[in-house]
Amino acid sequence: MTFMDGQNRAEITPGLEVGIVLKADQASGRITHGIVQDILTNSPFHPRGIKVRLTSGEVGRVRHIIKE
């Protein structure tokens, strides 16, 4: 299993398994895992991570992409 950072929009697609940090968890840095439903950031790169909505409805910035 390898991890990629989530700063490049081109690396993120719906259906991908990712770890995100929710807005409420930014101080602690707690990671929430889930499957990408929507990509909310329009720019091709974001230094703090691309913002996504998970299938669970949670919204946060991608910290890592999980690849098998």
N, C-alpha and C positions, 0 to 999 in steps of 0.2 A: 504494500500500500504506500503510495507517495502523496505528498501534500504540495499544493501550489498556493501562492498567495492570491488574494482575490482583488488585485488592483487593476487588472486589464479586463475590460468588458468583453473582448473577443473570446476569452477563456471560459466565460460563463454562459450556459444555455439552460432553458427550462428542462427540468428532469434531472439535473445534476445534483449530487449530494454535496452539501457544503456545511461549513461551520460559520455561524454569524455571531456578532455581538449586537444585542438589542440595545436601543437607546437607554433604557433603564439600567442596563448592565455595563455601560461604558466605564464607569468608575472602577468596578471590580474586574472587568475584562472577561466575565463569564461567557463561555461559548455555548451556543444553542445549535444543535445539529438538525438538519432537515433537508428537504428536497425543494429546489427552486421552482416557483410557480411563475413569477414575473420578475423582470429586471427593471428597476425603477430609475437607475442612473442613466442619463443619456450620453454623457461624455465617454470617450473611449478609455480614459484612465482616471482613477481617483486615488490619491495617496492614502486615504484612510480605508479604502475598500469600496467596491461597488455595492450600492444599496439594492437589496432584493426583497421580495415577498415570498415566504415559504408556503408550501401547500397547507400548512397549519394556520396561515393567516398572519404569522409573526413577520415583522419587518426589521431588518437590520443590515449592517455592513459585513460583507464577506471577509473573514479572516483567513480561511483556507478552503481549498477545493479538495475533496477526497476522491482519489483515483485508485482503482483496484490494481 
